[in-house]
Amino acid sequence: MKPTYFYLCAPSGAGKNALLSALQEFDSAPYVVRRTITREADVTEASESVTEDEFERLKGSGAFALDWSANGLCYGIRTDELAQAERVIINGSRAYWPDAKLRIPALLLVTIEVPEPLLKERLIARGRESEFEIYARLKRNRELAKTLKADEPFCTLVNDRTPREMAIDFMEAIACISD
């Protein structure tokens, strides 16, 4: 059987990690691919921390099926991670989506939308960015959202409820894919 690859992307604060965590309640949920990142590992996501030099060494050796840079960090998806299950979900970058689709044409795009006032509220509550940076992020979000919609996502989830409800919506969407 051919594997099914889901490429999850959404703005920061949209609930990607919350969705991925909620999916762990389902025995039939896709395997969440562990990302290799040039920052300290975060307990809220499946990730492996490496230095920039180590990342470049891995990239040069062909270890990554996908790799990109965003927000001053490097991200990679190891080829062997894609072989972990028949269904896998990749936490990816919206800006990298066109390149990812070229590298793995069978990728199915999954997006998360959040009403802008709610997204703004979440970004402010995190306290990581200035007001200017938040407005710039919201503007970039609107621009990237238009690009992703043009690609007709396999599934668009709206995160205006609980992560568990969003996970149920995703599981219902993938139920239509024949085993």
PAFI-393965 format. One line per field, with one value per atom (N, C-alpha, C): residue in one letter; atom name; x, y, z. Coordinates in nm, 4 decimals, decimal comma. Example, Ala and Ser with C-alpha at 12.3 -4.5 7.8 and 13.67 -1.06 7.14 Angstrom:
PAFI-393965
type: A A A S S S
atom: N CA C N CA C
x: 1,3190 1,2300 1,3200 1,2850 1,3670 1,2900
y: -0,5690 -0,4500 -0,3300 -0,2250 -0,1060 0,0030
z: 0,7800 0,7800 0,7800 0,7080 0,7140 0,7870
//
This chain:
PAFI-393965
type: M M M K K K P P P T T T Y Y Y F F F Y Y Y L L L C C C A A A P P P S S S G G G A A A G G G K K K N N N A A A L L L L L L S S S A A A L L L Q Q Q E E E F F F D D D S S S A A A P P P Y Y Y V V V V V V R R R R R R T T T I I I T T T R R R E E E A A A D D D V V V T T T E E E A A A S S S E E E S S S V V V T T T E E E D D D E E E F F F E E E R R R L L L K K K G G G S S S G G G A A A F F F A A A L L L D D D W W W S S S A A A N N N G G G L L L C C C Y Y Y G G G I I I R R R T T T D D D E E E L L L A A A Q Q Q A A A E E E R R R V V V I I I I I I N N N G G G S S S R R R A A A Y Y Y W W W P P P D D D A A A K K K L L L R R R I I I P P P A A A L L L L L L L L L V V V T T T I I I E E E V V V P P P E E E P P P L L L L L L K K K E E E R R R L L L I I I A A A R R R G G G R R R E E E S S S E E E F F F E E E I I I Y Y Y A A A R R R L L L K K K R R R N N N R R R E E E L L L A A A K K K T T T L L L K K K A A A D D D E E E P P P F F F C C C T T T L L L V V V N N N D D D R R R T T T P P P R R R E E E M M M A A A I I I D D D F F F M M M E E E A A A I I I A A A C C C I I I S S S D D D
atom: N CA C N CA C N CA C N CA C N CA C N CA C N CA C N CA C N CA C N CA C N CA C N CA C N CA C N CA C N CA C N CA C N CA C N CA C N CA C N CA C N CA C N CA C N CA C N CA C N CA C N CA C N CA C N CA C N CA C N CA C N CA C N CA C N CA C N CA C N CA C N CA C N CA C N CA C N CA C N CA C N CA C N CA C N CA C N CA C N CA C N CA C N CA C N CA C N CA C N CA C N CA C N CA C N CA C N CA C N CA C N CA C N CA C N CA C N CA C N CA C N CA C N CA C N CA C N CA C N CA C N CA C N CA C N CA C N CA C N CA C N CA C N CA C N CA C N CA C N CA C N CA C N CA C N CA C N CA C N CA C N CA C N CA C N CA C N CA C N CA C N CA C N CA C N CA C N CA C N CA C N CA C N CA C N CA C N CA C N CA C N CA C N CA C N CA C N CA C N CA C N CA C N CA C N CA C N CA C N CA C N CA C N CA C N CA C N CA C N CA C N CA C N CA C N CA C N CA C N CA C N CA C N CA C N CA C N CA C N CA C N CA C N CA C N CA C N CA C N CA C N CA C N CA C N CA C N CA C N CA C N CA C N CA C N CA C N CA C N CA C N CA C N CA C N CA C N CA C N CA C N CA C N CA C N CA C N CA C N CA C N CA C N CA C N CA C N CA C N CA C N CA C N CA C N CA C N CA C N CA C N CA C N CA C N CA C N CA C N CA C N CA C N CA C N CA C N CA C N CA C N CA C N CA C N CA C N CA C N CA C N CA C N CA C N CA C N CA C N CA C N CA C N CA C N CA C N CA C
x: 0,0846 0,0000 0,0891 0,0483 0,1212 0,0954 0,2003 0,1779 0,1003 0,0337 -0,0380 0,0345 0,0693 0,1421 0,0555 0,0377 -0,0363 0,0635 0,0492 0,1381 0,0564 0,0772 0,0027 0,0752 0,0050 0,0674 -0,0390 0,0059 -0,0838 0,0012 -0,0573 0,0204 0,0578 0,1625 0,2026 0,0851 0,0541 -0,0579 -0,1893 -0,1893 -0,3134 -0,3528 -0,2572 -0,2905 -0,2383 -0,1308 -0,0751 -0,0332 0,0462 0,0928 -0,0223 -0,1203 -0,2377 -0,3135 -0,3274 -0,3932 -0,3137 -0,1832 -0,0996 -0,1049 -0,1085 -0,1205 -0,2563 -0,3619 -0,4968 -0,5135 -0,4439 -0,4537 -0,3999 -0,3138 -0,2542 -0,3593 -0,4789 -0,5868 -0,6465 -0,6218 -0,6799 -0,5792 -0,6185 -0,5296 -0,4986 -0,5933 -0,5761 -0,5215 -0,4757 -0,4220 -0,2914 -0,2614 -0,1337 -0,0166 0,0950 0,2194 0,2647 0,2980 0,3464 0,4971 0,5399 0,6804 0,7587 0,8725 0,9614 1,0459 1,0447 1,1232 1,2607 1,3601 1,4941 1,5018 1,5378 1,5326 1,6596 1,7033 1,8233 1,7867 1,7205 1,6918 1,6689 1,6600 1,6376 1,5060 1,5061 1,3856 1,2748 1,1536 1,0348 0,9474 0,9108 0,8304 0,6900 0,6475 0,5132 0,5078 0,6223 0,6201 0,7217 0,6996 0,7928 0,9098 1,0218 1,1357 1,2668 1,3692 1,5066 1,5884 1,6634 1,7440 1,8840 1,9323 2,0692 2,1295 2,2612 2,3290 2,3171 2,3477 2,3453 2,4464 2,5646 2,6660 2,6175 2,5545 2,5018 2,3909 2,3056 2,1981 2,2565 2,3563 2,4189 2,4852 2,5458 2,6072 2,4996 2,3879 2,2775 2,2203 2,2025 2,1495 2,2434 2,3739 2,4727 2,4796 2,4468 2,4514 2,3224 2,2240 2,0982 2,0012 2,0169 1,9306 1,7874 1,7672 1,6351 1,5581 1,4330 1,3417 1,2935 1,2786 1,2350 1,3199 1,3537 1,4232 1,3977 1,3878 1,3595 1,4112 1,4122 1,4491 1,3300 1,3087 1,2005 1,2322 1,2088 1,2270 1,3659 1,4676 1,6049 1,6447 1,5593 1,5875 1,5851 1,6491 1,6450 1,5623 1,4798 1,3914 1,4164 1,4133 1,4296 1,3391 1,2971 1,2196 1,3062 1,3513 1,4377 1,3593 1,4244 1,3630 1,3110 1,3876 1,3435 1,2192 1,1926 1,0712 0,9464 0,9583 0,8435 0,8058 0,8952 0,8706 0,8198 0,7834 0,7437 0,6035 0,5178 0,3799 0,3187 0,2022 0,1305 0,0714 0,0395 -0,0118 0,0756 0,1287 0,2135 0,1689 0,1916 0,1581 0,2837 0,3104 0,4293 0,3868 0,4494 0,4270 0,5201 0,4662 0,5491 0,5311 0,5967 0,5931 0,5025 0,4212 0,3333 0,4140 0,5201 0,6009 0,6730 0,7023 0,7756 0,6828 0,5525 0,4573 0,4838 0,5025 0,5244 0,6468 0,7546 0,8744 0,8490 0,7791 0,7483 0,6657 0,5693 0,4829 0,5632 0,6635 0,7502 0,8339 0,8829 0,9666 0,8866 0,7643 0,6778 0,5399 0,5200 0,3939 0,2674 0,2793 0,1620 0,1182 0,1864 0,1485 0,0055 -0,0670 -0,2017 -0,1948 -0,2373 -0,2294 -0,3420 -0,3035 -0,3989 -0,3667 -0,4660 -0,4445 -0,5346 -0,4919 -0,5722 -0,5969 -0,7209 -0,7567 -0,8038 -0,7715 -0,8152 -0,8697 -0,9878 -1,0362 -0,9292 -0,9025 -0,7924 -0,7974 -0,9130 -0,9136 -0,8667 -0,9043 -0,8618 -0,7120 -0,6610 -0,5178 -0,4371 -0,4841 -0,4158 -0,4114 -0,5234 -0,5317 -0,4314 -0,4202 -0,3264 -0,1820 -0,1501 -0,0136 0,0239 -0,0689 -0,0442 -0,0231 -0,1060 -0,0973 0,0357 0,0939 0,2237 0,3349 0,3221 0,4199 0,5585 0,5699 0,7000 0,7367 0,6370 0,6602 0,6041 0,6610 0,6104 0,4794 0,4121 0,2873 0,3138 0,4234 0,4604 0,4781 0,5502 0,5748 0,4455 0,3544 0,2261 0,1465 0,1406 0,0672 0,1326 0,2650 0,3359 0,3045 0,2985 0,2666 0,1237 0,0298 -0,1095 -0,1222 -0,0486 -0,0505 0,0064 0,1190 0,1806 0,0844 0,0140 -0,0827 -0,1904 -0,2429 -0,3461 -0,2918 -0,1694 -0,1081 -0,0848 -0,0290 -0,0041 -0,1336 -0,2350 -0,3643 -0,4228 -0,4091 -0,4576 -0,3840 -0,2533 -0,1733 -0,2141 -0,2317 -0,2673 -0,4065 -0,5009 -0,6369 -0,6378 -0,5472 -0,5391 -0,4989 -0,4316 -0,3900 -0,4963 -0,6119 -0,7220 -0,6769 -0,6661 -0,6236 -0,7122 -0,6533 -0,7278 -0,8281 -0,7839 -0,8661 -0,8296 -0,9296 -0,9073 -0,9844 -0,9103 -0,9699 -0,9823 -1,0885 -1,1065 -1,0884 -0,9883 -0,9584 -1,0253 -1,1527 -1,2261 -1,2974 -1,2520 -1,3063 -1,1898 -1,2124 -1,1058 -1,0162 -0,8917 -0,8042 -0,8647 -0,9323 -0,9953 -1,1020 -1,1824 -1,2846 -1,2190 -1,1086 -1,0366 -0,9791 -0,9288 -0,8749 -0,9851 -1,1036 -1,2170 -1,2483 -1,2504 -1,2757 -1,1717 -1,0451 -0,9388 -0,9567 -0,9837 -1,0008 -1,1200 -1,2260 -1,3409 -1,3004 -1,2177 -1,1730 -1,0881 -1,0012 -0,9143 -0,9837 -1,0998 -1,1737 -1,2169 -1,2279 -1,2716 -1,1606 -1,0368 -0,9262 -0,9280 -0,9438 -0,9550 -0,8244 -0,8378 -0,7205 -0,6750
y: -0,1182 0,0000 0,1245 0,2218 0,3482 0,4319 0,4915 0,5753 0,7032 0,7566 0,8830 0,9859 1,0977 1,2043 1,3278 1,3766 1,4995 1,6080 1,7245 1,8385 1,9448 1,9565 2,0497 2,1833 2,2899 2,4214 2,5243 2,6188 2,7214 2,8293 2,9455 3,0513 3,0152 3,0795 3,0644 3,1051 3,0225 3,0511 2,9903 2,9203 2,8635 2,7325 2,6669 2,5432 2,4162 2,4255 2,3047 2,2024 2,2461 2,1519 2,1001 2,1837 2,1391 2,0314 2,0504 1,9492 1,8193 1,8293 1,7091 1,6336 1,7055 1,6412 1,5737 1,6421 1,5854 1,4606 1,4555 1,3382 1,2117 1,2274 1,1111 1,0269 1,0834 1,0080 0,9026 0,9127 0,8215 0,7137 0,5886 0,4791 0,4827 0,5309 0,5308 0,6626 0,7504 0,8796 0,8580 0,9483 0,9383 0,9552 0,8980 0,9137 1,0589 1,1238 1,2620 1,2590 1,3109 1,3113 1,4040 1,3560 1,4345 1,5255 1,6552 1,7527 1,7695 1,7931 1,8287 1,9802 2,0470 2,1931 2,2467 2,3622 2,4257 2,5174 2,4605 2,5275 2,4192 2,4598 2,3612 2,2878 2,1607 2,0793 2,1373 2,1257 2,1787 2,0600 2,0497 1,9362 1,9363 2,0478 2,0539 2,0006 1,9575 1,9052 1,7937 1,7125 1,6053 1,6677 1,6848 1,7496 1,6974 1,7181 1,6835 1,8109 1,8458 1,9668 1,9351 2,0182 2,0048 2,1438 2,1493 2,2758 2,3062 2,4295 2,4657 2,3834 2,3597 2,2786 2,1357 2,0784 1,9423 1,9376 2,0393 2,0446 2,0439 2,1282 2,1355 2,0033 1,9361 1,8058 1,7047 1,7021 1,6118 1,6428 1,7701 1,8122 1,7687 1,7924 1,7543 1,6047 1,5251 1,3792 1,3231 1,4105 1,3644 1,3049 1,3366 1,2794 1,3316 1,4501 1,5127 1,4925 1,4552 1,4521 1,5940 1,6723 1,8116 1,8947 2,0167 2,1072 2,2505 2,3389 2,4791 2,5652 2,6943 2,7916 2,8831 2,9177 3,0104 3,0722 3,2008 3,2731 3,2514 3,2460 3,2321 3,0915 2,9938 2,8550 2,7666 2,6510 2,5520 2,4332 2,3821 2,2697 2,1606 2,0357 1,9246 1,8090 1,7366 1,6138 1,5016 1,4151 1,3053 1,2061 1,1561 1,0592 0,9377 0,8887 0,7702 0,7961 0,9205 0,9535 0,9303 0,9499 0,9326 0,7856 0,6960 0,5531 0,4883 0,5672 0,5135 0,4515 0,4906 0,4410 0,4584 0,4000 0,4138 0,5532 0,6173 0,7545 0,8389 0,9473 1,0356 1,1798 1,2582 1,3999 1,4805 1,5777 1,6616 1,8010 1,8525 1,9897 2,0769 2,1407 2,2132 2,3637 2,4268 2,5721 2,6094 2,7120 2,7570 2,8081 2,8822 2,9380 2,8275 2,7159 2,6063 2,5115 2,5231 2,4302 2,4048 2,5062 2,4761 2,3867 2,4093 2,3258 2,1841 2,1750 2,0431 1,9613 2,0244 1,9562 1,9096 1,9873 1,9448 1,8231 1,8222 1,7112 1,5843 1,6006 1,4858 1,5167 1,4863 1,5232 1,4669 1,3581 1,2964 1,3656 1,4728 1,5423 1,5953 1,5778 1,6333 1,7503 1,8659 1,9879 1,9948 2,0178 2,0375 2,1735 2,2603 2,3934 2,4147 2,5085 2,5495 2,6989 2,7361 2,8778 2,9182 3,0399 3,0971 3,2355 3,2681 3,4046 3,5037 3,6073 3,6988 3,7615 3,8046 3,8606 3,7600 3,6338 3,5302 3,5035 3,4991 3,4786 3,5933 3,7164 3,8323 3,8217 3,7832 3,7670 3,6618 3,5505 3,4440 3,4914 3,5645 3,6137 3,7134 3,8002 3,8971 3,8226 3,7220 3,6468 3,5732 3,5314 3,4620 3,5544 3,6817 3,7800 3,7668 3,7041 3,6840 3,7953 3,8728 3,9682 4,1057 4,2063 4,3424 4,3579 4,4670 4,4959 4,5050 4,5712 4,5821 4,4431 4,3552 4,2202 4,1403 4,1605 4,0904 4,1367 4,2670 4,3161 4,2680 4,2646 4,2141 4,0662 3,9907 3,8477 3,8270 3,9082 3,8967 3,9293 4,0313 4,0657 3,9515 3,8966 3,7829 3,6648 3,6438 3,5352 3,5500 3,6699 3,6919 3,6616 3,7048 3,6823 3,5329 3,4618 3,3193 3,2395 3,2814 3,2117 3,2129 3,3242 3,3323 3,2323 3,2223 3,1302 2,9856 2,9488 2,8116 2,7754 2,8684 2,8400 2,8125 2,8761 2,8545 2,7107 2,6447 2,5056 2,4044 2,4495 2,3634 2,2578 2,2965 2,2013 2,0779 1,9672 1,8438 1,8680 1,9435 1,9660 2,1004 2,1812 2,3056 2,2966 2,3059 2,3010 2,4431 2,4709 2,6023 2,5864 2,6557 2,6435 2,7557 2,7369 2,8290 2,7514 2,6251 2,5375 2,4702 2,3550 2,2861 2,2083 2,1819 2,0986 1,9609 1,9069 1,7745 1,7764 1,8834 1,8940 1,9093 1,9823 1,9971 1,8618 1,7836 1,6509 1,5595 1,5677 1,4880 1,5259 1,6555 1,7009 1,6440 1,6449 1,5915 1,4410 1,3680 1,2234 1,1895 1,2700 1,2486 1,2742 1,3755 1,4063 1,2943 1,2345 1,1304 0,9945 0,9815 0,8552 0,8218 0,9240 0,9002 0,8433 0,8424 0,7871 0,6368 0,5616 0,4164 0,3542 0,2552 0,1823 0,0777
z: 0,0000 0,0000 0,0000 -0,0794 -0,0863 0,0382 0,0958 0,2138 0,1804 0,2792 0,2662 0,3511 0,2890 0,3572 0,3690 0,4906 0,5171 0,5547 0,4947 0,5206 0,5924 0,7227 0,8065 0,8121 0,7790 0,7928 0,8297 0,9109 0,9628 1,0275 1,0529 1,1176 1,2607 1,3084 1,4474 1,5354 1,6342 1,7231 1,6778 1,5638 1,5104 1,5772 1,6428 1,7120 1,6474 1,5706 1,5078 1,6124 1,7099 1,8123 1,8978 1,9232 1,9998 1,9223 1,7912 1,7080 1,7102 1,6876 1,6831 1,8164 1,9268 2,0580 2,0736 2,0311 2,0429 1,9567 1,8440 1,7569 1,8228 1,9223 1,9894 2,0624 2,0838 2,1482 2,0561 1,9270 1,8288 1,7906 1,8032 1,7636 1,6143 1,5346 1,3897 1,3344 1,4224 1,3769 1,3009 1,2071 1,1373 1,2339 1,1964 1,2711 1,2575 1,3679 1,3652 1,3443 1,2312 1,1944 1,2871 1,3330 1,4182 1,3287 1,3612 1,2849 1,3471 1,2644 1,3093 1,3004 1,4122 1,4178 1,4836 1,4357 1,4923 1,6090 1,7072 1,8338 1,9367 2,0634 2,1680 2,1456 2,1777 2,1636 2,2498 2,1991 2,2673 2,3046 2,4312 2,4758 2,4156 2,3570 2,2995 2,1571 2,1030 1,9661 1,9489 1,8468 1,8125 1,7372 1,8070 1,7428 1,7972 1,7172 1,7515 1,7352 1,8378 1,8357 1,7843 1,6899 1,6396 1,6237 1,6171 1,5900 1,4411 1,4034 1,2615 1,1825 1,2390 1,1710 1,1493 1,2526 1,2412 1,1365 1,1351 1,0364 0,8951 0,8719 0,7395 0,7019 0,7999 0,7732 0,7318 0,8061 0,7731 0,6348 0,6079 0,4780 0,3653 0,3851 0,2846 0,2603 0,3626 0,3487 0,2888 0,2618 0,2022 0,3024 0,4305 0,5343 0,5290 0,4694 0,4718 0,3413 0,3563 0,2418 0,2139 0,3207 0,3116 0,4067 0,3677 0,4589 0,4159 0,5157 0,4890 0,6031 0,5808 0,6833 0,7067 0,8324 0,8677 1,0031 1,0135 1,1396 1,2005 1,1150 1,1617 1,2038 1,1800 1,2167 1,0924 1,1021 0,9939 1,0415 0,9519 0,9814 0,8782 0,9231 0,8310 0,8685 0,7662 0,7844 0,7287 0,8181 0,7744 0,6889 0,5879 0,4972 0,5733 0,6713 0,7449 0,8292 0,8661 0,9408 0,8550 0,7253 0,6368 0,6196 0,6571 0,6417 0,7703 0,8696 1,0004 1,0025 0,9077 0,9084 0,7696 0,7511 0,6237 0,6073 0,7207 0,7194 0,8107 0,7559 0,8367 0,8184 0,9222 0,9155 0,9475 0,8605 0,8697 0,9131 1,0172 1,0622 0,9788 0,8765 0,7809 0,7828 0,6892 0,6735 0,5571 0,5768 0,4689 0,3502 0,3769 0,2676 0,1904 0,2558 0,1917 0,1153 0,1326 0,0714 -0,0773 -0,1635 -0,3061 -0,3292 -0,2561 -0,2706 -0,2176 -0,1052 -0,0481 -0,1470 -0,2103 -0,3070 -0,4280 -0,4679 -0,5785 -0,5393 -0,4168 -0,3700 -0,3441 -0,2918 -0,2625 -0,3214 -0,4492 -0,5160 -0,4505 -0,3766 -0,3148 -0,1856 -0,1434 -0,0200 -0,0274 0,0815 0,0933 0,1911 0,1446 0,2244 0,3269 0,4527 0,5618 0,6228 0,6266 0,6821 0,8038 0,8859 1,0012 0,9871 0,9964 0,9947 1,1338 1,1696 1,2968 1,2657 1,3152 1,2946 1,3411 1,2593 1,2879 1,4270 1,4775 1,6139 1,7192 1,7028 1,7965 1,7830 1,6591 1,6371 1,6981 1,6786 1,7359 1,8881 1,9471 2,0926 2,1413 2,0699 2,1080 2,0969 1,9909 1,9724 2,0826 2,1177 2,2255 2,3578 2,3841 2,5095 2,5233 2,4115 2,4177 2,4645 2,4315 2,4762 2,4145 2,2994 2,2353 2,1383 2,0933 1,9855 2,0210 1,9576 1,9757 1,8991 1,9262 1,8544 1,7043 1,6654 1,5242 1,4630 1,5327 1,4806 1,4686 1,5609 1,5545 1,4326 1,4093 1,2915 1,1623 1,1600 1,0414 1,0211 1,1292 1,1214 1,0695 1,1176 1,0729 0,9243 0,8788 0,7363 0,6528 0,6971 0,6256 0,6236 0,7333 0,7399 0,6324 0,6158 0,5137 0,3738 0,3475 0,2159 0,1897 0,2881 0,2711 0,2633 0,3350 0,3318 0,1906 0,1194 -0,0185 -0,1072 -0,0907 -0,1703 -0,1446 -0,0184 0,0150 -0,0348 -0,0261 -0,0741 -0,2234 -0,2966 -0,4416 -0,4733 -0,3799 -0,4004 -0,3587 -0,3194 -0,2775 -0,1776 -0,0520 0,0510 0,0568 0,0938 0,1184 0,2307 0,3321 0,4498 0,5114 0,5425 0,6157 0,7465 0,8554 0,9881 1,0407 1,1120 1,1722 1,3218 1,3752 1,5169 1,5957 1,6173 1,7033 1,8137 1,8307 1,9345 2,0066 2,0645 2,1366 2,0401 2,0790 1,9954 1,9693 2,0673 2,0509 1,9416 1,9373 1,8325 1,6949 1,6896 1,5640 1,5206 1,6153 1,5841 1,5307 1,5884 1,5395 1,3957 1,3656 1,2280 1,1317 1,1731 1,0873 1,0663 1,1719 1,1607 1,0703 1,0778 0,9875 0,8424 0,8203 0,6838 0,6255 0,7077 0,6518 0,6452 0,7090 0,7034 0,5604 0,4763 0,3384 0,2494 0,3007 0,2238 0,2455 0,1391 0,1524 0,1989 0,2834 0,3346 0,2354
//
